[in-house]
Amino acid sequence: MPEPKAQKLAPVKLLYDTWADDEKRIPAGTVLELPVEAAKKLIASGKAERADPLPGDDA
């Protein structure tokens, strides 16, 4: 059987405090690696922004 594909992750910076599944608070300003779909939802709702470097900024 083929192995399942690893889920792609995207770095996001939280703009607001948020709560994890285990009810722990994650403060605004925290950079997290999230699955792409979860990252897109947070960005679309205005609760996070992309945290990956722009091309040429990854020094």
Biopython code that builds the backbone (N, CA, C, O; Angstrom):
import numpy as np
from Bio.PDB.StructureBuilder import StructureBuilder

atoms = [
    (1, "MET", "N", (0.845, -1.190, 0.000)),
    (1, "MET", "CA", (0.000, 0.000, 0.000)),
    (1, "MET", "C", (0.880, 1.241, 0.000)),
    (1, "MET", "O", (1.900, 1.279, 0.689)),
    (2, "PRO", "N", (0.497, 2.250, -0.765)),
    (2, "PRO", "CA", (1.275, 3.487, -0.738)),
    (2, "PRO", "C", (1.066, 4.223, 0.586)),
    (2, "PRO", "O", (-0.005, 4.168, 1.190)),
    (3, "GLU", "N", (2.118, 4.907, 1.012)),
    (3, "GLU", "CA", (2.011, 5.675, 2.254)),
    (3, "GLU", "C", (1.174, 6.924, 1.997)),
    (3, "GLU", "O", (1.231, 7.486, 0.903)),
    (4, "PRO", "N", (0.389, 7.371, 2.996)),
    (4, "PRO", "CA", (-0.389, 8.594, 2.801)),
    (4, "PRO", "C", (0.548, 9.788, 2.652)),
    (4, "PRO", "O", (1.609, 9.844, 3.274)),
    (5, "LYS", "N", (0.138, 10.740, 1.818)),
    (5, "LYS", "CA", (0.947, 11.938, 1.611)),
    (5, "LYS", "C", (1.021, 12.746, 2.894)),
    (5, "LYS", "O", (0.045, 12.855, 3.637)),
    (6, "ALA", "N", (2.184, 13.305, 3.140)),
    (6, "ALA", "CA", (2.341, 14.185, 4.293)),
    (6, "ALA", "C", (1.558, 15.465, 4.025)),
    (6, "ALA", "O", (1.564, 15.993, 2.913)),
    (7, "GLN", "N", (0.898, 15.942, 5.044)),
    (7, "GLN", "CA", (0.100, 17.149, 4.903)),
    (7, "GLN", "C", (1.018, 18.354, 4.766)),
    (7, "GLN", "O", (1.959, 18.510, 5.545)),
    (8, "LYS", "N", (0.751, 19.214, 3.776)),
    (8, "LYS", "CA", (1.561, 20.408, 3.593)),
    (8, "LYS", "C", (1.255, 21.392, 4.701)),
    (8, "LYS", "O", (0.100, 21.582, 5.083)),
    (9, "LEU", "N", (2.304, 22.016, 5.213)),
    (9, "LEU", "CA", (2.150, 22.993, 6.280)),
    (9, "LEU", "C", (2.519, 24.377, 5.775)),
    (9, "LEU", "O", (3.346, 24.523, 4.874)),
    (10, "ALA", "N", (1.900, 25.386, 6.362)),
    (10, "ALA", "CA", (2.189, 26.771, 6.013)),
    (10, "ALA", "C", (2.370, 27.563, 7.300)),
    (10, "ALA", "O", (1.590, 27.396, 8.238)),
    (11, "PRO", "N", (3.388, 28.425, 7.363)),
    (11, "PRO", "CA", (3.586, 29.236, 8.557)),
    (11, "PRO", "C", (2.645, 30.440, 8.559)),
    (11, "PRO", "O", (2.516, 31.138, 7.554)),
    (12, "VAL", "N", (1.996, 30.676, 9.688)),
    (12, "VAL", "CA", (1.149, 31.855, 9.852)),
    (12, "VAL", "C", (1.470, 32.533, 11.177)),
    (12, "VAL", "O", (1.865, 31.883, 12.145)),
    (13, "LYS", "N", (1.293, 33.848, 11.202)),
    (13, "LYS", "CA", (1.472, 34.627, 12.428)),
    (13, "LYS", "C", (0.080, 35.037, 12.898)),
    (13, "LYS", "O", (-0.679, 35.662, 12.157)),
    (14, "LEU", "N", (-0.243, 34.679, 14.136)),
    (14, "LEU", "CA", (-1.562, 34.994, 14.680)),
    (14, "LEU", "C", (-1.670, 36.491, 14.963)),
    (14, "LEU", "O", (-0.761, 37.091, 15.536)),
    (15, "LEU", "N", (-2.783, 37.080, 14.559)),
    (15, "LEU", "CA", (-3.040, 38.490, 14.820)),
    (15, "LEU", "C", (-3.884, 38.681, 16.071)),
    (15, "LEU", "O", (-3.949, 39.784, 16.616)),
    (16, "TYR", "N", (-4.526, 37.622, 16.527)),
    (16, "TYR", "CA", (-5.367, 37.632, 17.724)),
    (16, "TYR", "C", (-5.046, 36.387, 18.547)),
    (16, "TYR", "O", (-4.587, 35.379, 18.009)),
    (17, "ASP", "N", (-5.290, 36.465, 19.843)),
    (17, "ASP", "CA", (-5.183, 35.260, 20.669)),
    (17, "ASP", "C", (-6.157, 34.229, 20.108)),
    (17, "ASP", "O", (-7.238, 34.574, 19.631)),
    (18, "THR", "N", (-5.769, 32.986, 20.169)),
    (18, "THR", "CA", (-6.652, 31.922, 19.701)),
    (18, "THR", "C", (-6.521, 30.739, 20.649)),
    (18, "THR", "O", (-5.594, 30.690, 21.458)),
    (19, "TRP", "N", (-7.426, 29.804, 20.556)),
    (19, "TRP", "CA", (-7.405, 28.660, 21.460)),
    (19, "TRP", "C", (-7.207, 27.386, 20.668)),
    (19, "TRP", "O", (-7.858, 27.164, 19.647)),
    (20, "ALA", "N", (-6.297, 26.548, 21.151)),
    (20, "ALA", "CA", (-6.019, 25.261, 20.520)),
    (20, "ALA", "C", (-7.107, 24.266, 20.897)),
    (20, "ALA", "O", (-7.956, 24.550, 21.742)),
    (21, "ASP", "N", (-7.075, 23.104, 20.267)),
    (21, "ASP", "CA", (-8.070, 22.062, 20.538)),
    (21, "ASP", "C", (-8.062, 21.629, 21.997)),
    (21, "ASP", "O", (-9.089, 21.198, 22.520)),
    (22, "ASP", "N", (-6.914, 21.738, 22.658)),
    (22, "ASP", "CA", (-6.829, 21.323, 24.056)),
    (22, "ASP", "C", (-7.154, 22.464, 25.026)),
    (22, "ASP", "O", (-6.839, 22.387, 26.213)),
    (23, "GLU", "N", (-7.789, 23.525, 24.507)),
    (23, "GLU", "CA", (-8.240, 24.672, 25.298)),
    (23, "GLU", "C", (-7.109, 25.551, 25.830)),
    (23, "GLU", "O", (-7.336, 26.384, 26.707)),
    (24, "LYS", "N", (-5.891, 25.375, 25.307)),
    (24, "LYS", "CA", (-4.787, 26.240, 25.703)),
    (24, "LYS", "C", (-4.786, 27.483, 24.828)),
    (24, "LYS", "O", (-4.988, 27.400, 23.616)),
    (25, "ARG", "N", (-4.554, 28.650, 25.454)),
    (25, "ARG", "CA", (-4.526, 29.914, 24.713)),
    (25, "ARG", "C", (-3.194, 30.044, 23.995)),
    (25, "ARG", "O", (-2.135, 29.774, 24.561)),
    (26, "ILE", "N", (-3.265, 30.463, 22.737)),
    (26, "ILE", "CA", (-2.066, 30.747, 21.949)),
    (26, "ILE", "C", (-2.077, 32.256, 21.720)),
    (26, "ILE", "O", (-2.978, 32.766, 21.053)),
    (27, "PRO", "N", (-1.092, 32.983, 22.260)),
    (27, "PRO", "CA", (-1.122, 34.446, 22.173)),
    (27, "PRO", "C", (-0.893, 34.991, 20.762)),
    (27, "PRO", "O", (-0.224, 34.365, 19.939)),
    (28, "ALA", "N", (-1.462, 36.168, 20.504)),
    (28, "ALA", "CA", (-1.238, 36.871, 19.246)),
    (28, "ALA", "C", (0.257, 37.072, 19.066)),
    (28, "ALA", "O", (0.985, 37.256, 20.041)),
    (29, "GLY", "N", (0.716, 37.036, 17.818)),
    (29, "GLY", "CA", (2.133, 37.203, 17.525)),
    (29, "GLY", "C", (2.873, 35.886, 17.389)),
    (29, "GLY", "O", (4.004, 35.852, 16.905)),
    (30, "THR", "N", (2.237, 34.796, 17.815)),
    (30, "THR", "CA", (2.848, 33.473, 17.710)),
    (30, "THR", "C", (2.861, 33.032, 16.250)),
    (30, "THR", "O", (1.876, 33.210, 15.533)),
    (31, "VAL", "N", (3.971, 32.461, 15.816)),
    (31, "VAL", "CA", (4.062, 31.903, 14.465)),
    (31, "VAL", "C", (3.891, 30.395, 14.586)),
    (31, "VAL", "O", (4.610, 29.733, 15.334)),
    (32, "LEU", "N", (2.928, 29.864, 13.839)),
    (32, "LEU", "CA", (2.613, 28.437, 13.865)),
    (32, "LEU", "C", (2.730, 27.839, 12.475)),
    (32, "LEU", "O", (2.503, 28.522, 11.476)),
    (33, "GLU", "N", (3.083, 26.568, 12.414)),
    (33, "GLU", "CA", (3.030, 25.800, 11.170)),
    (33, "GLU", "C", (1.707, 25.036, 11.200)),
    (33, "GLU", "O", (1.519, 24.143, 12.026)),
    (34, "LEU", "N", (0.805, 25.386, 10.305)),
    (34, "LEU", "CA", (-0.514, 24.761, 10.269)),
    (34, "LEU", "C", (-0.747, 24.094, 8.926)),
    (34, "LEU", "O", (-0.121, 24.457, 7.931)),
    (35, "PRO", "N", (-1.657, 23.107, 8.895)),
    (35, "PRO", "CA", (-2.054, 22.556, 7.593)),
    (35, "PRO", "C", (-2.571, 23.692, 6.707)),
    (35, "PRO", "O", (-3.197, 24.632, 7.197)),
    (36, "VAL", "N", (-2.309, 23.601, 5.416)),
    (36, "VAL", "CA", (-2.639, 24.678, 4.490)),
    (36, "VAL", "C", (-4.102, 25.109, 4.595)),
    (36, "VAL", "O", (-4.384, 26.308, 4.604)),
    (37, "GLU", "N", (-5.032, 24.167, 4.674)),
    (37, "GLU", "CA", (-6.446, 24.525, 4.739)),
    (37, "GLU", "C", (-6.771, 25.332, 5.995)),
    (37, "GLU", "O", (-7.515, 26.310, 5.924)),
    (38, "ALA", "N", (-6.223, 24.936, 7.141)),
    (38, "ALA", "CA", (-6.458, 25.673, 8.389)),
    (38, "ALA", "C", (-5.827, 27.060, 8.298)),
    (38, "ALA", "O", (-6.412, 28.042, 8.756)),
    (39, "ALA", "N", (-4.641, 27.142, 7.710)),
    (39, "ALA", "CA", (-3.970, 28.436, 7.550)),
    (39, "ALA", "C", (-4.806, 29.357, 6.671)),
    (39, "ALA", "O", (-4.964, 30.536, 6.988)),
    (40, "LYS", "N", (-5.339, 28.838, 5.579)),
    (40, "LYS", "CA", (-6.166, 29.652, 4.673)),
    (40, "LYS", "C", (-7.406, 30.186, 5.386)),
    (40, "LYS", "O", (-7.795, 31.335, 5.179)),
    (41, "LYS", "N", (-8.029, 29.356, 6.224)),
    (41, "LYS", "CA", (-9.226, 29.792, 6.948)),
    (41, "LYS", "C", (-8.907, 30.931, 7.915)),
    (41, "LYS", "O", (-9.652, 31.908, 7.988)),
    (42, "LEU", "N", (-7.805, 30.812, 8.656)),
    (42, "LEU", "CA", (-7.419, 31.862, 9.599)),
    (42, "LEU", "C", (-7.076, 33.157, 8.868)),
    (42, "LEU", "O", (-7.448, 34.241, 9.318)),
    (43, "ILE", "N", (-6.370, 33.050, 7.745)),
    (43, "ILE", "CA", (-6.009, 34.236, 6.968)),
    (43, "ILE", "C", (-7.263, 34.888, 6.394)),
    (43, "ILE", "O", (-7.409, 36.108, 6.458)),
    (44, "ALA", "N", (-8.164, 34.092, 5.838)),
    (44, "ALA", "CA", (-9.397, 34.618, 5.250)),
    (44, "ALA", "C", (-10.278, 35.307, 6.284)),
    (44, "ALA", "O", (-10.979, 36.267, 5.964)),
    (45, "SER", "N", (-10.247, 34.819, 7.529)),
    (45, "SER", "CA", (-11.079, 35.421, 8.573)),
    (45, "SER", "C", (-10.393, 36.615, 9.236)),
    (45, "SER", "O", (-10.963, 37.238, 10.132)),
    (46, "GLY", "N", (-9.167, 36.939, 8.799)),
    (46, "GLY", "CA", (-8.459, 38.092, 9.338)),
    (46, "GLY", "C", (-7.813, 37.843, 10.686)),
    (46, "GLY", "O", (-7.437, 38.791, 11.374)),
    (47, "LYS", "N", (-7.676, 36.585, 11.074)),
    (47, "LYS", "CA", (-7.108, 36.254, 12.384)),
    (47, "LYS", "C", (-5.623, 35.915, 12.328)),
    (47, "LYS", "O", (-4.981, 35.737, 13.364)),
    (48, "ALA", "N", (-5.077, 35.825, 11.107)),
    (48, "ALA", "CA", (-3.656, 35.492, 10.949)),
    (48, "ALA", "C", (-3.172, 36.075, 9.630)),
    (48, "ALA", "O", (-3.963, 36.472, 8.773)),
    (49, "GLU", "N", (-1.837, 36.115, 9.490)),
    (49, "GLU", "CA", (-1.241, 36.537, 8.238)),
    (49, "GLU", "C", (-0.123, 35.559, 7.891)),
    (49, "GLU", "O", (0.384, 34.839, 8.751)),
    (50, "ARG", "N", (0.247, 35.549, 6.622)),
    (50, "ARG", "CA", (1.327, 34.655, 6.201)),
    (50, "ARG", "C", (2.601, 35.019, 6.925)),
    (50, "ARG", "O", (2.865, 36.195, 7.178)),
    (51, "ALA", "N", (3.393, 34.020, 7.260)),
    (51, "ALA", "CA", (4.651, 34.268, 7.966)),
    (51, "ALA", "C", (5.837, 33.692, 7.216)),
    (51, "ALA", "O", (6.923, 33.565, 7.780)),
    (52, "ASP", "N", (5.645, 33.343, 5.952)),
    (52, "ASP", "CA", (6.768, 32.808, 5.200)),
    (52, "ASP", "C", (7.516, 33.962, 4.535)),
    (52, "ASP", "O", (6.920, 34.989, 4.207)),
    (53, "PRO", "N", (8.811, 33.790, 4.339)),
    (53, "PRO", "CA", (9.599, 34.880, 3.745)),
    (53, "PRO", "C", (9.262, 35.081, 2.277)),
    (53, "PRO", "O", (8.914, 34.134, 1.572)),
    (54, "LEU", "N", (9.367, 36.305, 1.831)),
    (54, "LEU", "CA", (9.192, 36.587, 0.421)),
    (54, "LEU", "C", (10.449, 36.136, -0.309)),
    (54, "LEU", "O", (11.517, 36.056, 0.298)),
    (55, "PRO", "N", (10.341, 35.842, -1.592)),
    (55, "PRO", "CA", (11.533, 35.420, -2.324)),
    (55, "PRO", "C", (12.652, 36.456, -2.166)),
    (55, "PRO", "O", (12.444, 37.652, -2.369)),
    (56, "GLY", "N", (13.829, 35.972, -1.803)),
    (56, "GLY", "CA", (14.963, 36.855, -1.607)),
    (56, "GLY", "C", (15.145, 37.303, -0.167)),
    (56, "GLY", "O", (16.199, 37.837, 0.179)),
    (57, "ASP", "N", (14.132, 37.097, 0.687)),
    (57, "ASP", "CA", (14.201, 37.502, 2.089)),
    (57, "ASP", "C", (14.638, 36.378, 3.015)),
    (57, "ASP", "O", (14.760, 36.600, 4.220)),
    (58, "ASP", "N", (14.874, 35.196, 2.501)),
    (58, "ASP", "CA", (15.165, 34.042, 3.331)),
    (58, "ASP", "C", (16.668, 33.933, 3.628)),
    (58, "ASP", "O", (17.296, 32.919, 3.323)),
    (59, "ALA", "N", (17.222, 34.966, 4.213)),
    (59, "ALA", "CA", (18.658, 34.974, 4.547)),
    (59, "ALA", "C", (18.897, 34.408, 5.923)),
    (59, "ALA", "O", (20.042, 34.337, 6.371)),
]
sb = StructureBuilder()
sb.init_structure("model")
sb.init_model(0)
sb.init_chain("A")
sb.init_seg("    ")
for serial, (resi, resn, name, xyz) in enumerate(atoms, 1):
    if name == "N":
        sb.init_residue(resn, " ", resi, " ")
    sb.init_atom(name, np.array(xyz, "f"), 0.0, 1.0, " ", f" {name:<3s}", serial, name[0])
structure = sb.get_structure()
